[in-house]
Amino acid sequence: MPSSAWMEAATSMGARTLTSGSSISSASETPATNRRLAYPMSDIRVILKDHSSSKVYTSASPVAGEVTITTKREVRFDSIQIILLGQTKTAFEGISVPQEITHTFLKMMMPIPESTYPVPRVLEPGRTYTIPFNFVIPSQLTINACNHERLSDQLQDHHVLLPPSMGGGWQRDDMAPKMARVEYAVKARVLREDGVGGRKTRIMEATQAIQVLPATAEQPPLNVTEKDRLYRMSKTKTLRRKLLATKLGRLTAEAAQPGAAVLSADGRRVMVHPMARITLTFTPESPRTLPPAITGVTAKLTAHTYFSSGTIADFPNLGEWNQPYGLERRGHFFTSVALPPVALAEQPAWTPVAAPQLTRRDSGYCSTSSDAEDDNDNDAAAAFLSLPSSPGKTATTTTKPKHKTNHRRSTSSTTTTTASSTLSSDIPTHTTTLTIPLALPTDKKTLVPTFHSCIASRVYTAHLTLSLATTGSSSSSSSSSSTHTVSLVVPLQIAVEGFAPLPPPPPPPSLLSLQEQELDDCGSLASGGATGRLPSFEELAADEHLRPRVLRVPAGEFLAAEAGGEARAEWMVRGSATAAVAAVAGGGEEVDDGGCRDFTDWIVV
């Protein structure tokens, strides 16, 4: 093949290069062509040290090996790249061609010293060139890996964590769709610069994919609200013996979020098994009604994969995920796997809880004291009417007897107050708690840890179903019973061991060090007072919090238009000149001498 044909094939291939760095690109923007390299007879390989198809890399794992290059003819090149690449890819069905979105969140480049390249930079035929490399899987990404808008600051903490490999490459099913993938690979490229524009063209390339399960820490429990339709933390159900029969009582089931399931570094074993706790509360309609019997507990694990054509600004598992009028396209794929049945060794014991006593408070309208007050009011009115209305005349009044209705009310009220001032319910409420172990099927499935990235996320839910049998009252001779089911959906987090916790805080200083720090120049204690008593830790913290902090007004020479402005302008020019001289001395790189920080220190004390 002539060299012009090699250049044409390499140029068409280079136009399909995905955007590197923290960026999102669409594969539908470029036409689909054959990815033929410029030198098909050349051989370039990426050989990893101690690698196998089943090996799993985690945080801080070394990725070492070498790149071998063998050519059949002389190949002129300018540079060789060896990079560790991490990408998230989502796909959607388009009108004409499928649309694929690629987000490059990790791009680590291996520095190759100039002494490694041959002189001249020509790969000779029949000769094998070997270039070693060494990478380390980082524990998290840089802040620039997530630079889009977010509705929660907590979301960025998740987006700068490494996502696990998903969507292919695992020996077992990872329950991921084809529309969402997370890939890691070591790529080696031989590049040559064109004569026009300095554009680099790939003339050889090799890729070696790896599987990564980064170490993750357990996150705090979710704040599940009524708007979060993915979860159902509580359920209330009315129990009846038959469909049209009277109700026996009301059962309420409430679940708490279980702890995280911690997997081993390779994801093949469960190191910490999660336990689900369900609290049952039964309120019967009759004191003779027995609480239901629990006949069985079943559970299943559901993996939810969220993916989008644009950046995700909030947690997809909370709130409403599908937006009918959104600009970007979104997808939600979920699949379930049944967990082993939970065997109940014995029926859980129901604990009766007495209902609170209800006390009736006297309103004061129809009580005996009210009648006495009415009598006093009537006597006062009679005394007032007995006064003479005019000189020489005497008013005669007659006192009317009490109305019979008031007397009847008083008698009834007295009886009610005496007999029913305190009411108590004889129907107790029964409660019990179930602890359900969740055995994850790591022997059948590959459970990637819970993660949230810029365009894809994976979360898990545990569906718990309780089977209940009601028998009615304790005095009933009938043996018939009815079966009821109550289902709950709780969030379940999956983490990977190996995450290094924060170091413990340093121990508090000793009394001797405190005394040395608090002694002033005169040899007396600064905060101990005249008695020389050492201050306590609380006093030291209070003194540190309440110590004077003064922000002084800048002097007039800095604020004046003639003096301050010229001084600052002169300082800025002097700083720029210093940076320019440093740039010339340093080989063209501009050096910042930190002048802005010094200028701030002048005016703020």
C-alpha positions as CSV (number, residue, x, y, z in Angstrom):
1,M,0.0,0.0,0.0
2,P,1.5,3.4,-0.9
3,S,2.2,5.9,1.8
4,S,-0.5,8.3,0.6
5,A,-3.1,5.5,1.2
6,W,-1.7,5.0,4.7
7,M,-2.0,8.7,5.4
8,E,-5.6,8.8,4.1
9,A,-6.7,5.9,6.3
10,A,-4.9,7.3,9.3
11,T,-6.5,10.7,8.8
12,S,-10.0,9.3,8.5
13,M,-9.4,7.2,11.7
14,G,-8.0,10.2,13.6
15,A,-11.2,12.2,12.9
16,R,-13.1,9.7,15.1
17,T,-11.0,10.2,18.1
18,L,-13.1,10.8,21.2
19,T,-12.7,13.9,23.2
20,S,-10.3,13.3,26.1
21,G,-10.4,14.7,29.6
22,S,-13.6,15.3,31.5
23,S,-15.8,15.7,28.4
24,I,-18.8,14.2,26.7
25,S,-18.8,13.4,23.0
26,S,-21.3,11.8,20.7
27,A,-20.2,9.1,18.2
28,S,-23.2,9.9,16.0
29,E,-21.5,13.1,14.9
30,T,-18.9,11.3,12.8
31,P,-19.6,8.9,10.0
32,A,-19.1,5.2,10.6
33,T,-16.0,4.0,8.7
34,N,-13.6,1.1,8.9
35,R,-11.1,1.6,11.7
36,R,-8.1,0.5,9.7
37,L,-4.7,1.6,10.9
38,A,-2.0,3.0,8.7
39,Y,0.3,0.0,9.1
40,P,-1.8,-3.2,9.2
41,M,1.2,-5.4,9.0
42,S,2.8,-3.9,12.1
43,D,2.4,-5.5,15.5
44,I,1.9,-3.6,18.7
45,R,0.9,-5.2,22.0
46,V,0.1,-4.3,25.5
47,I,1.3,-7.0,27.9
48,L,0.3,-6.7,31.6
49,K,2.3,-8.2,34.3
50,D,0.6,-11.0,36.3
51,H,-2.7,-10.4,34.4
52,S,-5.5,-12.8,33.6
53,S,-9.0,-12.5,32.2
54,S,-10.4,-13.0,35.7
55,K,-8.2,-10.6,37.5
56,V,-9.9,-7.6,39.2
57,Y,-8.1,-4.4,40.0
58,T,-9.1,-2.2,42.9
59,S,-8.0,1.1,44.4
60,A,-4.2,1.5,44.8
61,S,-3.6,-1.7,42.6
62,P,-0.6,-1.4,40.4
63,V,-1.1,-1.8,36.6
64,A,2.3,-2.6,35.3
65,G,3.6,-4.2,32.1
66,E,5.3,-3.3,28.8
67,V,4.4,-2.4,25.3
68,T,6.1,-4.3,22.5
69,I,6.3,-2.9,18.9
70,T,7.4,-4.9,15.9
71,T,7.2,-3.7,12.3
72,K,7.7,-5.2,8.8
73,R,9.0,-2.0,7.3
74,E,10.5,1.3,8.4
75,V,8.0,3.5,10.2
76,R,8.8,7.1,11.0
77,F,7.1,8.4,14.1
78,D,7.3,11.3,16.5
79,S,6.0,10.1,19.9
80,I,4.5,7.1,21.7
81,Q,1.6,7.4,24.1
82,I,0.7,4.9,26.9
83,I,-2.4,5.9,28.8
84,L,-4.8,4.4,31.4
85,L,-8.2,5.4,30.1
86,G,-11.6,5.3,31.9
87,Q,-14.8,6.0,30.0
88,T,-18.5,5.9,30.6
89,K,-20.6,5.2,27.5
90,T,-24.4,5.4,27.0
91,A,-26.4,4.6,23.9
92,F,-29.8,5.6,22.6
93,E,-31.8,4.7,19.5
94,G,-31.6,7.6,17.1
95,I,-33.7,8.4,14.0
96,S,-31.1,7.1,11.5
97,V,-28.2,5.7,13.5
98,P,-27.8,4.9,17.2
99,Q,-26.5,7.8,19.3
100,E,-23.6,6.9,21.6
101,I,-22.4,9.3,24.3
102,T,-18.9,9.0,25.8
103,H,-17.6,10.6,29.0
104,T,-13.9,10.3,29.6
105,F,-13.4,10.7,33.4
106,L,-9.9,9.2,33.7
107,K,-6.9,9.7,31.5
108,M,-3.5,9.0,33.0
109,M,-0.5,9.3,30.7
110,M,2.7,7.4,31.3
111,P,5.7,9.7,30.9
112,I,8.3,8.3,28.4
113,P,11.8,9.7,28.7
114,E,13.5,10.9,25.6
115,S,16.3,8.4,26.0
116,T,13.8,5.6,25.3
117,Y,13.2,6.7,21.7
118,P,15.6,5.5,19.0
119,V,17.7,8.0,17.1
120,P,16.5,8.7,14.5
121,R,12.9,8.1,15.4
122,V,12.3,5.4,12.9
123,L,11.1,1.9,13.8
124,E,13.3,-0.5,11.9
125,P,11.8,-3.7,10.4
126,G,12.4,-7.0,12.2
127,R,13.3,-5.4,15.5
128,T,11.2,-5.5,18.7
129,Y,11.0,-2.4,20.8
130,T,9.9,-2.7,24.5
131,I,8.7,0.2,26.6
132,P,7.8,-0.5,30.2
133,F,5.0,1.3,32.0
134,N,3.5,1.4,35.5
135,F,0.1,2.9,36.7
136,V,-1.7,2.9,40.0
137,I,-5.5,2.9,40.2
138,P,-6.4,6.1,42.0
139,S,-8.8,6.2,44.9
140,Q,-10.8,9.1,43.4
141,L,-10.8,11.5,40.5
142,T,-9.8,15.2,40.3
143,I,-12.3,17.9,40.8
144,N,-12.2,18.8,37.1
145,A,-13.7,15.4,36.3
146,C,-17.1,16.8,37.4
147,N,-17.5,20.4,36.3
148,H,-21.2,20.5,35.4
149,E,-24.1,22.1,37.3
150,R,-25.4,20.1,40.2
151,L,-28.4,20.5,42.5
152,S,-26.7,19.0,45.5
153,D,-23.1,19.6,46.8
154,Q,-23.1,16.0,48.0
155,L,-23.5,14.8,44.4
156,Q,-20.0,16.0,43.5
157,D,-18.5,13.8,46.2
158,H,-20.0,10.8,44.4
159,H,-19.1,12.0,40.9
160,V,-15.4,12.3,41.7
161,L,-15.2,8.7,42.9
162,L,-14.2,6.0,40.4
163,P,-17.1,4.0,39.0
164,P,-16.7,0.3,38.7
165,S,-16.4,-1.6,35.4
166,M,-19.9,-2.3,34.1
167,G,-21.6,-3.6,31.0
168,G,-19.1,-6.2,29.8
169,G,-15.9,-8.1,30.6
170,W,-17.1,-9.9,33.7
171,Q,-17.3,-13.7,33.8
172,R,-20.8,-13.5,35.5
173,D,-23.7,-11.3,34.6
174,D,-23.5,-7.8,36.2
175,M,-27.2,-7.1,35.5
176,A,-26.3,-4.1,33.3
177,P,-27.9,-3.2,30.0
178,K,-26.1,-2.7,26.7
179,M,-27.0,1.0,26.8
180,A,-24.7,1.8,29.7
181,R,-21.1,0.7,30.1
182,V,-18.1,1.7,32.1
183,E,-14.8,0.6,30.6
184,Y,-11.1,0.7,31.7
185,A,-8.2,0.0,29.4
186,V,-4.5,0.5,28.8
187,K,-3.9,2.0,25.4
188,A,-0.6,2.3,23.5
189,R,-0.4,4.6,20.5
190,V,2.3,5.4,18.0
191,L,1.8,9.0,16.7
192,R,3.2,11.0,13.8
193,E,2.8,14.7,13.3
194,D,1.6,15.9,9.9
195,G,3.6,18.5,8.1
196,V,0.6,20.9,8.0
197,G,-0.8,22.2,11.3
198,G,1.1,19.8,13.5
199,R,-1.8,17.4,13.7
200,K,-1.0,14.0,15.3
201,T,-2.0,10.9,13.5
202,R,-2.2,7.4,15.0
203,I,-0.3,5.0,12.9
204,M,-0.5,2.1,15.4
205,E,-2.6,1.4,18.4
206,A,-3.2,-1.5,20.9
207,T,-5.7,-1.8,23.7
208,Q,-5.8,-4.1,26.8
209,A,-9.1,-3.9,28.8
210,I,-9.1,-4.4,32.6
211,Q,-11.8,-4.9,35.2
212,V,-11.8,-2.4,38.1
213,L,-13.8,-2.6,41.3
214,P,-12.7,0.5,43.3
215,A,-12.9,0.5,47.1
216,T,-15.9,2.4,48.3
217,A,-17.0,3.4,51.8
218,E,-20.5,3.0,53.3
219,Q,-22.6,6.0,52.8
220,P,-25.1,7.5,55.3
221,P,-28.7,6.2,55.1
222,L,-31.0,7.9,52.6
223,N,-33.6,10.4,53.6
224,V,-36.5,8.7,51.9
225,T,-39.7,10.8,51.5
226,E,-43.1,10.3,49.9
227,K,-41.7,11.8,46.6
228,D,-39.2,8.9,46.3
229,R,-41.4,6.4,44.4
230,L,-38.6,3.9,44.1
231,Y,-38.8,2.9,47.8
232,R,-41.7,1.9,50.1
233,M,-40.5,2.0,53.7
234,S,-43.9,1.4,55.4
235,K,-47.2,-0.2,54.6
236,T,-50.5,-0.3,56.4
237,K,-53.1,-3.0,55.6
238,T,-56.5,-3.9,56.9
239,L,-56.8,-7.6,57.8
240,R,-60.1,-9.6,57.2
241,R,-60.9,-13.2,57.5
242,K,-62.8,-13.1,54.2
243,L,-63.3,-10.5,51.5
244,L,-66.7,-9.2,52.7
245,A,-66.2,-10.1,56.4
246,T,-65.7,-7.6,59.2
247,K,-62.2,-6.4,59.7
248,L,-60.0,-8.1,62.3
249,G,-57.6,-5.2,62.7
250,R,-55.0,-3.1,61.1
251,L,-51.4,-4.1,60.5
252,T,-48.5,-1.6,59.9
253,A,-45.1,-2.7,58.7
254,E,-42.2,-0.3,58.9
255,A,-38.7,-1.1,57.7
256,A,-35.3,0.5,58.4
257,Q,-32.6,0.9,55.8
258,P,-30.2,-2.0,56.3
259,G,-26.5,-1.6,56.5
260,A,-24.3,-1.8,53.5
261,A,-23.2,-5.1,52.0
262,V,-19.4,-5.1,51.9
263,L,-17.8,-7.2,49.1
264,S,-14.3,-8.5,48.9
265,A,-11.8,-6.6,46.7
266,D,-12.5,-9.1,43.8
267,G,-16.3,-9.0,44.3
268,R,-16.6,-12.8,44.7
269,R,-17.3,-12.9,48.5
270,V,-19.5,-11.0,50.9
271,M,-17.5,-9.8,53.8
272,V,-20.4,-8.1,55.7
273,H,-23.9,-9.5,55.2
274,P,-26.7,-7.0,55.4
275,M,-29.6,-7.4,57.8
276,A,-33.1,-6.0,57.3
277,R,-35.3,-5.1,60.2
278,I,-39.0,-4.8,60.0
279,T,-41.3,-3.6,62.8
280,L,-44.8,-5.0,62.8
281,T,-47.7,-3.3,64.7
282,F,-51.1,-4.9,64.9
283,T,-54.1,-3.0,66.2
284,P,-57.1,-5.4,66.7
285,E,-60.7,-4.4,66.6
286,S,-61.6,-6.7,69.4
287,P,-59.6,-7.6,72.6
288,R,-60.2,-11.3,71.7
289,T,-58.6,-11.0,68.2
290,L,-55.2,-12.7,68.0
291,P,-52.3,-11.1,66.1
292,P,-51.5,-12.8,62.7
293,A,-48.9,-15.5,62.3
294,I,-46.0,-15.0,60.0
295,T,-45.9,-18.0,57.6
296,G,-43.0,-17.0,55.3
297,V,-40.6,-14.3,54.2
298,T,-39.3,-13.9,50.7
299,A,-36.8,-11.4,49.2
300,K,-35.4,-10.4,45.9
301,L,-32.6,-8.0,44.8
302,T,-33.2,-5.5,42.1
303,A,-30.4,-3.7,40.3
304,H,-31.4,-0.3,38.9
305,T,-29.2,1.3,36.2
306,Y,-29.8,4.9,35.3
307,F,-28.2,6.5,32.2
308,S,-28.6,9.8,30.3
309,S,-27.4,11.5,27.2
310,G,-26.5,14.6,29.2
311,T,-25.1,15.3,32.6
312,I,-27.1,14.2,35.7
313,A,-27.6,17.1,38.2
314,D,-29.3,15.2,41.0
315,F,-29.5,11.7,42.5
316,P,-31.6,9.7,40.0
317,N,-33.0,7.3,42.6
318,L,-34.5,10.1,44.6
319,G,-37.5,12.1,43.3
320,E,-38.7,11.9,39.7
321,W,-36.3,10.5,37.2
322,N,-38.2,10.6,33.9
323,Q,-38.8,14.2,32.8
324,P,-41.3,14.4,29.9
325,Y,-40.0,17.8,28.8
326,G,-36.3,17.4,29.4
327,L,-33.7,18.3,26.8
328,E,-31.6,15.2,27.3
329,R,-32.7,11.6,26.8
330,R,-32.9,9.4,29.9
331,G,-33.2,5.7,30.5
332,H,-33.9,3.4,33.4
333,F,-33.1,-0.4,33.3
334,F,-33.8,-2.8,36.1
335,T,-33.6,-6.5,36.6
336,S,-34.1,-8.7,39.6
337,V,-32.7,-11.9,41.1
338,A,-34.4,-14.0,43.8
339,L,-32.6,-14.3,47.1
340,P,-32.6,-17.6,49.1
341,P,-35.8,-18.0,51.2
342,V,-35.6,-17.0,54.8
343,A,-36.4,-19.8,57.2
344,L,-38.1,-18.8,60.5
345,A,-36.9,-21.0,63.3
346,E,-39.9,-20.0,65.5
347,Q,-42.7,-17.6,65.4
348,P,-41.7,-14.1,66.6
349,A,-43.2,-13.1,70.0
350,W,-45.8,-10.4,69.9
351,T,-45.5,-7.9,72.7
352,P,-48.9,-6.4,73.9
353,V,-48.8,-2.6,74.5
354,A,-51.6,-1.2,76.5
355,A,-53.4,1.7,74.9
356,P,-53.0,5.1,76.7
357,Q,-55.7,6.1,79.1
358,L,-58.1,8.8,78.0
359,T,-59.1,11.4,80.6
360,R,-62.2,13.5,80.1
361,R,-61.7,17.1,81.1
362,D,-64.6,19.0,82.7
363,S,-65.9,21.9,80.6
364,G,-67.2,23.8,83.6
365,Y,-70.6,24.4,82.0
366,C,-72.9,21.8,83.7
367,S,-70.9,21.0,86.8
368,T,-71.9,21.5,90.4
369,S,-69.5,24.4,90.8
370,S,-71.3,26.1,87.9
371,D,-74.6,25.7,89.7
372,A,-73.1,27.3,92.8
373,E,-71.8,30.2,90.7
374,D,-75.3,30.6,89.2
375,D,-76.8,30.7,92.7
376,N,-74.4,33.4,93.7
377,D,-75.2,35.4,90.6
378,N,-78.9,35.1,91.2
379,D,-78.5,36.3,94.8
380,A,-76.5,39.3,93.6
381,A,-79.1,40.2,91.0
382,A,-81.8,39.9,93.7
383,A,-79.9,42.2,96.0
384,F,-79.4,44.7,93.2
385,L,-83.1,44.7,92.3
386,S,-84.1,45.2,95.9
387,L,-82.6,48.7,95.9
388,P,-85.0,51.6,95.6
389,S,-85.2,52.8,92.1
390,S,-86.3,56.3,93.1
391,P,-86.7,58.3,96.4
392,G,-89.8,57.5,98.3
393,K,-90.5,54.3,96.5
394,T,-89.5,50.8,97.3
395,A,-89.1,48.1,94.6
396,T,-90.4,44.7,95.4
397,T,-88.9,41.7,93.7
398,T,-89.5,38.1,93.7
399,T,-86.8,35.4,93.3
400,K,-87.7,32.8,90.7
401,P,-86.8,29.2,91.4
402,K,-84.2,27.5,89.3
403,H,-85.2,26.1,85.9
404,K,-85.9,22.4,85.9
405,T,-83.8,22.0,82.8
406,N,-80.7,23.3,84.6
407,H,-81.3,21.0,87.5
408,R,-81.7,18.0,85.2
409,R,-78.4,19.0,83.4
410,S,-76.6,19.3,86.7
411,T,-77.7,15.9,87.8
412,S,-76.6,14.3,84.5
413,S,-73.3,16.1,84.5
414,T,-72.5,15.0,88.0
415,T,-73.1,11.4,87.1
416,T,-71.0,11.6,84.0
417,T,-68.1,13.3,85.7
418,T,-68.1,10.7,88.5
419,A,-68.4,7.6,86.3
420,S,-66.6,8.6,83.1
421,S,-63.9,11.1,84.0
422,T,-61.3,8.4,83.2
423,L,-61.7,6.1,80.2
424,S,-59.4,3.3,79.4
425,S,-59.3,1.0,76.4
426,D,-59.1,-2.8,76.9
427,I,-57.8,-3.4,73.4
428,P,-54.0,-3.6,73.5
429,T,-51.7,-3.1,70.5
430,H,-49.3,-5.9,69.6
431,T,-45.8,-5.3,68.2
432,T,-42.9,-7.4,67.1
433,T,-39.6,-7.0,65.2
434,L,-38.2,-9.3,62.4
435,T,-34.6,-9.5,61.5
436,I,-34.1,-10.8,58.0
437,P,-30.7,-11.8,56.7
438,L,-30.1,-11.0,53.0
439,A,-27.8,-13.5,51.3
440,L,-26.5,-12.0,48.1
441,P,-25.9,-14.3,45.1
442,T,-22.3,-13.6,44.4
443,D,-21.9,-17.1,43.0
444,K,-24.3,-16.3,40.2
445,K,-24.0,-12.6,39.6
446,T,-21.4,-9.9,39.6
447,L,-22.6,-7.2,42.0
448,V,-20.9,-3.9,41.1
449,P,-20.9,-1.5,44.0
450,T,-23.4,1.4,44.2
451,F,-22.1,4.4,42.3
452,H,-23.2,7.7,40.8
453,S,-21.3,9.2,37.9
454,C,-22.0,12.1,35.5
455,I,-24.0,10.2,33.0
456,A,-24.7,6.8,34.6
457,S,-25.6,5.4,38.1
458,R,-26.3,2.0,39.7
459,V,-28.4,1.5,42.9
460,Y,-30.0,-1.6,44.5
461,T,-33.3,-2.2,46.2
462,A,-34.4,-5.2,48.3
463,H,-38.0,-6.3,47.9
464,L,-39.3,-8.0,51.1
465,T,-42.6,-9.8,51.2
466,L,-44.2,-11.1,54.4
467,S,-46.9,-13.8,54.3
468,L,-49.4,-13.6,57.2
469,A,-52.2,-15.9,58.4
470,T,-55.1,-14.7,60.5
471,T,-57.2,-17.0,62.6
472,G,-59.7,-14.6,64.1
473,S,-60.5,-14.5,67.8
474,S,-59.2,-16.8,70.5
475,S,-62.7,-18.1,71.4
476,S,-63.6,-18.9,67.9
477,S,-64.1,-22.6,67.2
478,S,-63.6,-22.3,63.5
479,S,-60.2,-23.3,62.2
480,S,-60.4,-21.4,58.9
481,S,-57.7,-18.8,58.3
482,S,-56.9,-16.3,55.6
483,T,-53.6,-15.4,54.0
484,H,-52.3,-11.8,53.5
485,T,-49.1,-10.4,52.1
486,V,-47.3,-7.2,52.9
487,S,-44.5,-6.0,50.6
488,L,-41.8,-3.4,51.3
489,V,-39.0,-2.0,49.1
490,V,-35.9,-0.7,51.0
491,P,-32.6,0.7,49.6
492,L,-29.6,-1.5,49.8
493,Q,-26.0,-0.2,49.3
494,I,-23.2,-2.4,48.1
495,A,-19.7,-1.4,48.9
496,V,-16.2,-2.9,48.4
497,E,-13.7,-3.4,51.1
498,G,-10.3,-1.7,51.1
499,F,-11.5,1.9,51.7
500,A,-9.1,3.6,54.1
501,P,-11.0,5.5,56.8
502,L,-9.9,8.9,57.9
503,P,-7.0,8.9,60.4
504,P,-7.9,9.4,64.0
505,P,-7.6,12.9,65.5
506,P,-4.3,13.6,67.2
507,P,-4.3,13.2,71.0
508,P,-4.9,16.3,73.1
509,P,-1.7,18.1,74.3
510,S,-0.4,17.3,77.7
511,L,-0.6,19.7,80.6
512,L,3.1,20.4,80.3
513,S,2.9,21.5,76.7
514,L,-0.1,23.6,77.6
515,Q,1.8,25.3,80.3
516,E,4.7,26.0,78.0
517,Q,2.4,27.5,75.4
518,E,0.4,29.6,77.8
519,L,3.4,31.1,79.6
520,D,4.0,34.7,78.5
521,D,7.3,36.5,78.3
522,C,7.2,37.4,82.1
523,G,6.9,33.8,83.1
524,S,3.3,33.9,84.3
525,L,0.4,32.0,82.9
526,A,-1.5,33.9,80.2
527,S,-4.9,32.6,81.0
528,G,-4.4,30.9,84.4
529,G,-5.0,34.0,86.5
530,A,-3.1,35.0,89.6
531,T,-3.4,31.6,91.1
532,G,-1.3,30.0,88.4
533,R,-4.0,27.4,87.6
534,L,-3.7,25.6,84.3
535,P,-6.7,26.3,82.0
536,S,-9.0,23.4,81.0
537,F,-9.5,22.3,77.4
538,E,-12.9,24.0,77.4
539,E,-11.4,27.3,78.5
540,L,-8.7,27.1,75.8
541,A,-11.3,26.4,73.1
542,A,-13.4,29.3,74.3
543,D,-10.4,31.6,74.4
544,E,-9.5,30.6,70.9
545,H,-13.0,31.2,69.7
546,L,-13.4,34.6,71.4
547,R,-9.9,36.0,70.8
548,P,-9.9,39.5,69.2
549,R,-10.0,39.5,65.4
550,V,-9.5,43.0,63.9
551,L,-10.0,44.0,60.3
552,R,-8.4,47.4,60.0
553,V,-9.3,50.0,57.5
554,P,-6.5,50.4,54.9
555,A,-4.4,53.5,55.1
556,G,-5.2,56.5,53.0
557,E,-2.2,56.0,50.8
558,F,-3.8,52.7,49.5
559,L,-7.2,54.3,49.0
560,A,-6.2,57.6,47.4
561,A,-6.6,57.7,43.6
562,E,-3.2,59.3,43.1
563,A,-1.1,57.4,45.6
564,G,-2.8,54.1,46.0
565,G,-3.7,53.5,42.4
566,E,-0.3,54.4,41.1
567,A,1.3,52.3,43.8
568,R,-0.7,49.2,43.0
569,A,-0.3,49.8,39.2
570,E,3.5,50.1,39.8
571,W,3.4,46.9,41.9
572,M,1.5,45.0,39.3
573,V,3.9,46.1,36.5
574,R,6.8,45.2,38.7
575,G,5.2,41.8,39.4
576,S,4.6,41.2,35.7
577,A,8.1,42.1,34.8
578,T,9.4,39.7,37.5
579,A,7.2,37.0,36.1
580,A,8.4,37.7,32.5
581,V,12.1,37.5,33.6
582,A,11.4,34.3,35.4
583,A,9.6,32.9,32.4
584,V,12.6,33.6,30.2
585,A,15.0,32.1,32.7
586,G,12.8,29.0,33.2
587,G,12.4,28.1,29.6
588,G,9.3,30.0,28.6
589,E,7.0,29.0,31.4
590,E,5.5,31.8,33.3
591,V,6.1,31.8,37.1
592,D,3.6,33.4,39.5
593,D,5.5,34.9,42.4
594,G,2.4,35.2,44.5
595,G,2.2,39.0,44.4
596,C,-1.6,39.1,44.8
597,R,-1.4,37.3,48.1
598,D,1.2,39.8,49.4
599,F,-0.9,42.8,48.3
600,T,-3.8,41.3,50.2
601,D,-1.6,41.0,53.3
602,W,-0.8,44.7,53.2
603,I,-4.4,45.8,53.6
604,V,-5.9,43.0,55.8
605,V,-4.4,42.5,59.3
